[in-house]
Amino acid sequence: MHSSTFDLSQNIEGGDSRKGLDAKGKAEVQRMMKSQGVGFDEARRLVVQERFRREGIGADGRPRDPKFVSFS
């Protein structure tokens, strides 16, 4: 699964050890594409947002834990 903005083929051919989407991730993206009627990139974005929500991570990538402290 790939698009013009998400294509790992060059990385894999170049010896990158990352494998891309696993079988579960591919199934989630395909389900989202079908149920929401969206393309691959939008489905990937929605799946990541859903994972963030389940894990208590905000859309901006920061934890929603009220005890979280960040120094910058």
C-alpha positions in Angstrom: 0.0 0.0 0.0 1.4 3.3 -1.0 0.6 6.7 -2.5 2.6 9.6 -4.0 3.2 10.9 -0.5 3.8 7.5 1.2 6.1 5.2 -0.8 8.5 3.0 1.1 9.8 1.0 -1.9 13.0 3.1 -2.2 13.7 2.7 1.5 13.1 -1.0 1.4 15.3 -1.4 -1.7 18.0 0.7 0.0 18.1 -1.8 2.9 16.0 0.1 5.4 14.9 -2.4 8.1 11.5 -0.8 8.6 8.7 -2.9 7.1 6.0 -0.3 6.7 2.4 -1.2 7.7 1.9 -4.6 9.3 -1.1 -6.8 8.4 -3.2 -5.3 11.1 -2.3 -1.8 10.0 -3.1 -2.6 6.4 -6.5 -4.1 7.4 -7.3 -0.9 9.5 -6.4 1.4 6.6 -8.4 -0.7 4.1 -11.4 -0.8 6.4 -11.2 3.0 6.9 -10.9 3.5 3.1 -14.0 1.4 2.5 -16.2 2.7 5.4 -15.3 6.4 5.1 -14.9 6.4 1.3 -11.5 8.1 1.5 -8.2 7.5 -0.2 -5.1 5.9 1.2 -3.4 9.0 2.7 -6.6 10.2 4.4 -7.3 6.7 5.8 -3.8 6.5 7.2 -4.3 9.9 8.9 -7.6 8.8 10.4 -6.1 5.5 11.6 -3.2 7.3 13.3 -5.7 9.8 14.9 -7.7 6.9 16.2 -4.6 5.2 17.7 -3.6 8.5 19.4 -7.1 8.8 20.8 -7.1 5.3 22.2 -3.6 5.9 23.8 -4.5 9.2 25.3 -2.4 11.3 23.0 -3.7 14.6 21.7 -4.0 15.5 18.0 -0.9 17.6 18.4 1.1 14.5 19.6 1.3 15.5 23.2 0.0 13.2 26.0 -3.3 14.2 27.5 -2.2 12.9 31.0 -2.7 15.8 33.4 0.5 14.8 35.2 2.5 15.2 32.0 5.3 17.8 32.3 7.4 19.0 29.3 10.4 21.2 29.3 11.5 23.1 26.2 
